[in-house]
Amino acid sequence: MKAGVLTAPNALSFETVPDPALSPGDLLIRVKAATVCGTDIRILRGRKTMGVRYPSILGHEFAGVIAAAPGSRFKVGEAVCVCPAFSCGHCRACLRGCENLCENLTAVGYGIDGAFAEYIRIPAAGVDRGNVFQMPQGVSFDRAALAEPLACVINGQERVGIEQGDTVVVLGAGPIGILHVKLARHAGVSRIIVSEPNALRRAAAEAAGADLAVDPATEDLPAVVRAATAGHGADVVIVAIGMPKLADAALALVRHRGRVSLFAGFSAGEKALLDVNAIHYSELIVTGSFGLSRLQFDKALNLIASDALDLAPMLTHRFGLADIAAALATAEQGGAIKVAILDR
């Protein structure tokens, strides 16, 4: 089969590799659509290395059609999408209901080969755990691929406690920031303010439901937030871009007892200075968010099927698998919202 193979940081090639070998209970899926995640770019550039092996096939946001299902309840030809984090079900984290923090987590896209290929093997352990979902009728493969990032956003908003009537500030209007805007609007928040230096992405944030889109390079974001909240500050600030300095900036944007979500992935070893005085005296809540659960993936898939969030406009660029390098470059350069790699 053909695949985009990462042999080292900054070394990605389109080449022929052996078809995946199946064991009983495994599934072989013909990938119909895979979307590019910021994590793929971080792995490509060597900014994320933990658990990454070489050579490796990236890609964990995908949907496709079952091509082989030896000994499985699934049938050849079924359209499916996959929650790509396989938990063990028996470690302390899993037993406490935190399967996204599983001590034995297997991650598609670098722990095992991912979806930037013609075919992907889903091991029997992932099938047995319930990570494979039948696609709802009427949902396109490229929109179904967005269930994974949307589920991660659902996890983040559940952790930080988005509530109806909140004023929410989102720092960063990349694909994840846009999903935060759409989901927060769906949750019934009263006001959404986005901070984003890229003009294309500011426009996308407004189209997605943001009330204000601020250029932090030319505008005073704290002043904008104070003016919009009668001087009190936002109820929630979501850091949706992996810049450690934004963690402290977020603290200055929330009200007393406000909540801050450090949602974005940060590189290992990165540190941030935090105003611990503000956290203490304003009784702020600061939380992180990592990954997703199968339940959140199911919620995301149902939201996509209902058209409640209208995700189609996010899919701004499409490539064939042979153009994998161009697809990743387009996603990295900021001229796109979401890049899809399609079976053509």
C-alpha positions as CSV (number, residue, x, y, z in Angstrom):
1,M,0.0,0.0,0.0
2,K,1.0,3.7,-0.3
3,A,1.6,5.7,2.8
4,G,3.2,8.9,4.1
5,V,6.1,7.5,6.3
6,L,8.0,9.6,8.9
7,T,11.5,8.2,9.3
8,A,12.9,11.0,11.5
9,P,11.9,14.5,12.5
10,N,11.4,16.6,9.4
11,A,11.7,13.5,7.2
12,L,8.4,12.5,5.6
13,S,8.2,10.5,2.3
14,F,5.4,9.1,0.2
15,E,6.3,5.5,-0.4
16,T,5.1,1.9,-0.8
17,V,5.0,-0.1,2.4
18,P,3.7,-3.7,3.2
19,D,0.0,-4.1,3.7
20,P,-0.8,-4.4,7.4
21,A,-0.8,-8.0,8.7
22,L,-4.0,-9.0,10.5
23,S,-4.6,-11.2,13.4
24,P,-8.0,-12.6,14.4
25,G,-10.2,-9.8,15.7
26,D,-8.3,-7.0,13.9
27,L,-9.9,-4.8,11.4
28,L,-8.4,-3.5,8.2
29,I,-9.9,-0.1,7.2
30,R,-9.6,1.5,3.8
31,V,-9.0,5.2,4.8
32,K,-11.5,7.4,2.9
33,A,-10.6,10.7,4.7
34,A,-8.0,11.8,7.3
35,T,-7.6,15.3,8.6
36,V,-4.4,16.9,9.8
37,C,-4.0,17.7,13.5
38,G,-1.6,20.1,15.1
39,T,-0.1,17.1,16.9
40,D,0.8,15.7,13.5
41,I,2.8,18.8,12.8
42,R,4.5,18.8,16.3
43,I,5.6,15.2,15.7
44,L,6.8,16.0,12.2
45,R,8.9,18.8,13.5
46,G,10.3,16.9,16.4
47,R,8.5,19.0,19.0
48,K,6.6,16.0,20.3
49,T,8.8,12.9,20.8
50,M,7.4,11.0,23.8
51,G,6.1,7.6,22.5
52,V,6.9,8.4,18.9
53,R,8.8,5.6,17.0
54,Y,10.5,5.7,13.6
55,P,9.5,4.8,11.0
56,S,5.9,5.8,11.7
57,I,2.7,6.6,9.8
58,L,1.0,9.6,11.3
59,G,-2.7,10.5,11.3
60,H,-5.3,9.8,14.0
61,E,-8.4,11.8,12.8
62,F,-10.0,9.5,10.1
63,A,-12.9,7.6,8.8
64,G,-13.2,4.8,6.2
65,V,-14.7,1.5,5.1
66,I,-13.9,-1.9,6.5
67,A,-11.8,-3.9,4.0
68,A,-11.2,-7.0,6.1
69,A,-12.6,-8.2,9.4
70,P,-11.3,-11.7,10.4
71,G,-13.3,-13.0,13.3
72,S,-15.0,-9.7,14.0
73,R,-18.7,-8.7,14.4
74,F,-18.0,-5.9,11.8
75,K,-18.7,-6.6,8.2
76,V,-16.6,-5.7,5.1
77,G,-18.0,-2.6,3.5
78,E,-19.3,-0.9,6.7
79,A,-18.4,2.8,7.0
80,V,-16.7,3.4,10.4
81,C,-14.7,6.0,12.3
82,V,-12.4,5.3,15.2
83,C,-11.7,6.8,18.6
84,P,-7.9,6.6,18.3
85,A,-6.9,6.3,21.9
86,F,-7.0,2.7,23.1
87,S,-7.2,2.4,26.9
88,C,-6.5,-0.8,28.8
89,G,-9.6,-0.8,31.0
90,H,-7.9,-2.1,34.1
91,C,-5.3,0.4,35.3
92,R,-6.0,2.9,38.1
93,A,-6.9,5.7,35.8
94,C,-9.3,3.6,33.8
95,L,-10.9,2.3,36.9
96,R,-11.4,5.8,38.1
97,G,-13.2,6.7,34.8
98,C,-10.2,8.6,33.3
99,E,-9.5,6.4,30.3
100,N,-7.9,9.2,28.4
101,L,-5.2,9.2,31.1
102,C,-4.8,5.4,30.9
103,E,-1.4,4.2,32.1
104,N,-1.2,1.8,29.1
105,L,-2.7,4.1,26.5
106,T,-2.1,3.1,22.9
107,A,-2.2,6.0,20.5
108,V,-3.0,5.7,16.8
109,G,-0.7,7.7,14.6
110,Y,2.6,7.1,16.4
111,G,2.2,4.4,19.0
112,I,0.8,2.3,16.2
113,D,0.7,3.2,12.5
114,G,-1.9,5.8,11.6
115,A,-4.2,6.9,8.8
116,F,-2.0,8.8,6.4
117,A,-2.1,5.6,4.3
118,E,-4.4,3.7,2.1
119,Y,-5.2,1.2,4.9
120,I,-5.0,1.2,8.6
121,R,-5.0,-1.8,11.0
122,I,-7.2,-1.5,14.1
123,P,-5.9,-4.1,16.6
124,A,-8.4,-6.5,18.2
125,A,-7.8,-4.8,21.6
126,G,-9.2,-1.5,20.2
127,V,-12.1,-3.3,18.6
128,D,-13.0,-5.1,21.7
129,R,-12.8,-2.0,23.8
130,G,-15.5,-0.3,21.6
131,N,-13.3,2.2,19.9
132,V,-14.8,1.5,16.4
133,F,-18.0,3.4,15.7
134,Q,-20.4,2.9,12.8
135,M,-20.8,6.1,10.9
136,P,-24.3,7.7,11.0
137,Q,-26.2,7.9,7.8
138,G,-25.6,11.0,5.8
139,V,-22.3,12.0,7.3
140,S,-19.4,12.4,4.9
141,F,-16.1,10.8,5.6
142,D,-14.3,14.1,6.0
143,R,-16.8,15.4,8.5
144,A,-16.7,12.1,10.4
145,A,-12.9,12.5,10.7
146,L,-13.6,15.6,12.8
147,A,-15.2,13.6,15.5
148,E,-11.8,13.1,17.2
149,P,-10.8,16.8,17.6
150,L,-14.4,17.7,18.5
151,A,-14.4,15.0,21.2
152,C,-11.2,16.5,22.6
153,V,-12.9,19.9,22.7
154,I,-15.9,18.4,24.5
155,N,-13.4,17.0,27.1
156,G,-11.9,20.4,27.5
157,Q,-15.2,22.2,28.0
158,E,-16.5,19.6,30.4
159,R,-13.3,20.0,32.4
160,V,-13.4,23.8,32.6
161,G,-17.2,23.9,33.2
162,I,-18.7,25.9,30.3
163,E,-22.1,27.1,31.4
164,Q,-25.0,28.8,29.7
165,G,-24.7,32.6,29.9
166,D,-20.9,32.5,30.3
167,T,-18.5,35.0,28.6
168,V,-15.8,32.9,27.0
169,V,-12.4,34.1,25.7
170,V,-10.6,31.7,23.3
171,L,-6.9,32.4,22.7
172,G,-6.1,31.1,19.2
173,A,-8.4,30.5,16.2
174,G,-6.8,27.5,14.6
175,P,-9.0,24.5,14.0
176,I,-9.2,23.7,17.7
177,G,-10.1,27.3,18.6
178,I,-12.8,27.3,16.0
179,L,-14.2,24.1,17.4
180,H,-14.2,25.7,20.9
181,V,-16.2,28.6,19.5
182,K,-18.7,26.4,17.8
183,L,-19.2,24.2,20.8
184,A,-19.4,27.1,23.3
185,R,-22.0,28.8,21.1
186,H,-24.0,25.5,21.0
187,A,-23.8,25.4,24.8
188,G,-25.6,28.7,25.1
189,V,-22.8,31.1,26.3
190,S,-23.7,34.7,26.1
191,R,-20.5,36.1,24.5
192,I,-17.4,34.7,22.8
193,I,-14.2,36.8,22.3
194,V,-11.4,35.3,20.2
195,S,-7.8,36.5,20.1
196,E,-6.0,35.6,16.9
197,P,-3.3,37.5,14.9
198,N,-4.1,35.7,11.6
199,A,-6.8,37.7,9.7
200,L,-8.1,34.7,7.9
201,R,-8.6,32.9,11.1
202,R,-10.2,35.9,12.8
203,A,-12.8,35.9,10.0
204,A,-13.3,32.2,10.4
205,A,-13.9,32.6,14.2
206,E,-16.5,35.3,13.5
207,A,-18.2,33.1,11.0
208,A,-18.2,30.3,13.5
209,G,-20.1,32.4,16.1
210,A,-17.6,34.6,17.9
211,D,-18.9,38.0,18.9
212,L,-15.5,39.7,18.7
213,A,-12.3,38.7,17.0
214,V,-9.3,40.6,18.3
215,D,-5.9,41.0,16.8
216,P,-3.6,40.9,19.9
217,A,-0.7,42.5,17.9
218,T,-2.6,45.7,17.4
219,E,-5.4,45.7,20.0
220,D,-5.4,45.7,23.8
221,L,-7.1,42.3,24.5
222,P,-7.5,42.8,28.3
223,A,-9.1,46.2,27.7
224,V,-11.5,44.7,25.1
225,V,-12.5,41.9,27.6
226,R,-13.0,44.5,30.5
227,A,-15.1,46.7,28.2
228,A,-17.3,43.7,27.2
229,T,-17.8,42.5,30.8
230,A,-18.4,45.8,32.7
231,G,-14.8,45.5,34.0
232,H,-15.3,42.1,35.7
233,G,-13.4,39.8,33.2
234,A,-14.5,36.6,31.4
235,D,-16.0,33.6,33.1
236,V,-13.8,31.3,31.1
237,V,-10.6,31.6,29.1
238,I,-9.4,28.7,26.9
239,V,-5.8,28.6,25.8
240,A,-6.1,26.9,22.4
241,I,-2.6,27.4,21.1
242,G,0.5,25.9,22.6
243,M,2.4,29.0,23.7
244,P,3.3,28.8,27.5
245,K,3.3,32.6,27.9
246,L,-0.4,32.6,27.2
247,A,-1.1,30.7,30.4
248,D,-0.3,33.8,32.6
249,A,-2.0,36.1,30.1
250,A,-5.1,34.1,30.5
251,L,-5.2,34.7,34.3
252,A,-5.4,38.4,33.7
253,L,-8.6,38.0,31.6
254,V,-10.9,36.2,34.0
255,R,-13.1,37.4,36.8
256,H,-12.8,36.5,40.4
257,R,-13.5,32.7,40.6
258,G,-13.0,32.5,36.8
259,R,-11.8,29.4,35.1
260,V,-8.8,28.9,32.8
261,S,-8.4,25.9,30.5
262,L,-4.8,25.1,29.3
263,F,-6.2,23.1,26.5
264,A,-3.4,23.2,23.9
265,G,-0.6,20.8,23.8
266,F,2.8,22.1,24.9
267,S,6.2,20.8,24.1
268,A,8.0,18.7,26.8
269,G,10.1,20.8,29.1
270,E,8.3,24.1,28.4
271,K,7.6,26.2,31.4
272,A,5.4,29.2,32.1
273,L,5.5,31.9,34.8
274,L,2.2,32.1,36.6
275,D,0.8,34.9,38.8
276,V,0.2,32.6,41.7
277,N,-1.0,35.7,43.7
278,A,-3.8,36.1,41.3
279,I,-4.8,32.5,41.5
280,H,-4.8,32.6,45.3
281,Y,-6.6,35.9,45.9
282,S,-9.1,35.7,43.0
283,E,-9.8,32.0,43.7
284,L,-9.1,31.1,40.1
285,I,-9.5,27.5,38.8
286,V,-6.8,26.5,36.3
287,T,-7.2,23.1,34.6
288,G,-5.6,21.1,31.8
289,S,-7.3,18.9,29.3
290,F,-5.8,15.9,27.4
291,G,-7.3,13.7,24.8
292,L,-10.8,12.1,24.8
293,S,-12.9,9.2,25.9
294,R,-15.1,6.9,23.9
295,L,-18.2,8.5,25.4
296,Q,-17.0,12.0,24.3
297,F,-16.2,10.6,20.8
298,D,-19.8,9.2,20.7
299,K,-21.1,12.6,21.7
300,A,-19.1,14.3,19.0
301,L,-20.3,11.9,16.4
302,N,-23.9,12.5,17.3
303,L,-23.4,16.3,17.2
304,I,-21.9,16.0,13.7
305,A,-24.7,13.8,12.6
306,S,-27.3,16.4,13.9
307,D,-25.6,19.2,12.0
308,A,-25.8,21.2,15.2
309,L,-22.3,22.7,14.7
310,D,-22.0,22.9,10.9
311,L,-18.4,21.7,10.6
312,A,-18.3,21.6,6.8
313,P,-16.9,25.2,6.4
314,M,-13.9,24.2,8.5
315,L,-12.7,21.8,5.8
316,T,-11.0,24.4,3.7
317,H,-8.4,22.4,1.8
318,R,-8.4,18.8,0.4
319,F,-5.5,16.7,-1.0
320,G,-4.9,13.3,-2.2
321,L,-2.6,10.9,-0.3
322,A,0.2,11.3,-2.8
323,D,0.3,15.0,-1.8
324,I,0.8,14.3,1.9
325,A,3.8,16.6,2.2
326,A,1.9,19.5,0.6
327,A,-1.1,18.8,2.9
328,L,1.0,19.0,6.0
329,A,2.8,22.1,4.8
330,T,-0.6,23.8,4.1
331,A,-1.8,22.9,7.6
332,E,1.4,24.2,9.2
333,Q,1.5,27.5,7.3
334,G,-1.8,28.9,8.7
335,G,-3.5,29.5,5.4
336,A,-6.1,26.8,6.1
337,I,-8.5,25.9,8.8
338,K,-8.7,22.2,8.5
339,V,-6.9,20.1,5.9
340,A,-8.3,16.8,4.7
341,I,-6.4,14.0,2.9
342,L,-8.9,12.0,0.8
343,D,-9.0,8.7,-1.0
344,R,-9.1,9.7,-4.6
